[in-house]
Amino acid sequence: MDETPSSDDEFWKTRSPDRRLAPWVSFYLDFQRITPVSETRTVAALNSVVVVIDLDTPVRHQVGDSPLATVSPVVGLSNTPMTYTRVGRERGIIIELTPLGARALFGLPLREISRTSVRFDDLLGTRARFLREELREARDSNHRFQILDRRLSSWLLDAPELPKSLDHSWRCLTVSGGAVKVDDLAERVGLSRQHLATRFHREVGLPPKAVGRIARCHHAVRLLTGTNPPPLARLAALCGYTDQAHLNRDFHLLIGRTPTALLRPDIATDFYLGSLISLHPTPLTGTNLEAGRPLS
């Protein structure tokens, strides 16, 4: 059993969901972090749906026209970075859902929540409030993870699903790091390129080409932030970029930073690579992101 941390402890504890939930849920993170002075952070482009369940009064605030909800946000797939500030103590649970899981849990086309966020309570109503109370009263992280397994199993296992052709296409793009071409995907699932692109955009939240672009960037981030990162020119070649300038442009557009800036110790960017890591767990690179921890 976990020891209960004090209110002054910072911790990050992760666990994969029950194996029956693997198609729907990538990972759980139970966390507490302390920020004594106000800090501006960026959420990098997302290739999955991230659910934040606040267990204390949140200390996040929107920056400008950033679409991040400030209380228990559900953040859809996004091909642009989002910015927020935080200060004080945060305590909560993060669930990373695959598009299959998000479609089943929320019962709506994911284009409706792409590039924005919605309050968890607004999507699930009393179920969200009841789950949050259960998690607050849990004795430790393992107990909270067990609650998530039980509740999500009861909500997801018999829920309506994303069409298999779209789920398969998203998984191929993610596992390959964006290397699979949309024409090839369409041929594999027996759809025209236009039909696949239209249905994929509506149900998953972004066009397949955008999802592939994010997957390629996430693959590059995983390698770059590992214990033995390749030189940038080599990284660009490994991940399918035309050259290092192409790599730099994509990082700037999807993360808001260059690869070089990402390696600075004061980096304040949140990455959610749970789907990539769960679908392609090896080889490990040693990055903090593989353990669910932030880069800084």
ZIJORA-V273190 format. One record per backbone hydrogen bond with DSSP energy under -1.0 kcal/mol. NH is the residue of the N-H (numbers start at 1). CO is the residue of the C=O. If there is no record, write none. Layout:
BEGIN
nh: (NH;NH)
co: (CO;CO)
END
This chain:
BEGIN
nh: (9;11;13;15;21;22;24;25;26;28;29;30;31;32;33;35;39;41;42;43;44;45;46;49;50;51;52;53;55;61;63;66;74;75;76;78;82;84;85;86;88;90;92;93;94;95;96;97;98;102;103;104;105;106;107;110;111;112;113;115;116;118;120;123;124;125;127;129;130;131;132;133;134;135;136;137;144;145;146;147;148;149;150;151;152;153;154;155;156;157;159;167;168;169;170;171;172;173;174;175;176;177;178;185;186;187;188;189;191;196;197;198;199;200;201;202;203;204;211;212;213;214;215;216;217;218;219;220;221;222;223;224;225;226;227;235;236;237;238;239;241;247;248;249;250;251;252;253;254;255;256;262;264;267;270;277;278;279;280;290;291;292;293)
co: (6;32;30;28;18;19;21;21;96;15;94;13;92;11;90;88;86;84;268;82;270;254;78;97;75;95;73;93;91;85;83;63;118;50;116;46;43;41;61;39;35;33;31;53;29;51;27;49;24;98;99;100;101;102;103;203;202;109;110;77;113;74;72;119;120;121;124;125;126;127;128;129;130;131;132;133;140;141;142;143;144;145;146;147;148;149;150;151;152;153;156;163;164;165;166;167;168;169;170;171;172;174;173;181;182;183;184;185;186;192;193;194;195;196;197;198;199;200;207;208;209;210;211;212;213;214;215;216;217;218;219;220;221;223;285;231;232;233;234;235;236;243;244;245;246;247;248;249;250;251;251;258;261;264;42;273;274;275;276;287;288;289;288)
END
